[in-house]
Amino acid sequence: MIIAIDGPSGAGKSTVAKLLSKELGFEYIDTGAMYRALAYKAYIQGIDINESEIAEMLQTTDIDYHDNRIFLDGKDVENLIREEAISIAASKISALKIVREKMVDLQRKIAANKNAVLEGRDIGTIVFPDADYKFFITAPVEERARRRYEQLKANMIEADYDSVLKDMIKRDQNDSAREYSPLKIADDAILIDTGRMDLAEVVKTLAAHIGGKNVL
């Protein structure tokens, strides 16, 4: 079974997907982390994010995801890819067609023959258009920015709310307007606004649609 969870940055997709996959006993796959890992490599190596240079970088890049951790060229980079600068770079790198094609192929291979919960921005529209269940999780951008700001502070990362909000608005625009695999709601997705919901409520809501009566 494939459960697709899409939505904009800061909507709570990752946390909800982790909790839901744990309760269901499914594999969790954070597709956004794959783009962040690529962006991180380009960032630390000073590589410009354009079609030709990223295409060359991809030839010597290995991305893997297991045990809820993202691996870049064999190294666990889970804790290195969450800074806001990497988020912005990930939005830019994910707009490249060659990157989308490579990541979609990889995501399908990782989830093959598994019960999996995948979260991202094009899971229900591009990666798994025939997913058993599709959810689109969102919240007002101010609330999403507040959550991201609190998350950064909790991780001891210096942040300013106004800057986080500005960057999030920009990323929403970039993700929705890009030519390849833009962020949008699949026609058959279930829309869930998490603005006034806590995590337990969100997971219960998803589980109820799936039929997981005993979840949480």
PyMOL commands that set and color helices and strands:
alter all, ss='L'
color gray80, all
select helices_A, chain A and resi 13-24+31-45+51-58+78-80+84-93+97-111+123-127+141-154+161-177+199-210
alter helices_A, ss='H'
color red, helices_A
select strands_A, chain A and resi 2-6+27-30+63-66+69-72+75-76+116-120+133-138+190-193
alter strands_A, ss='S'
color yellow, strands_A
deselect
rebuild
show_as cartoon
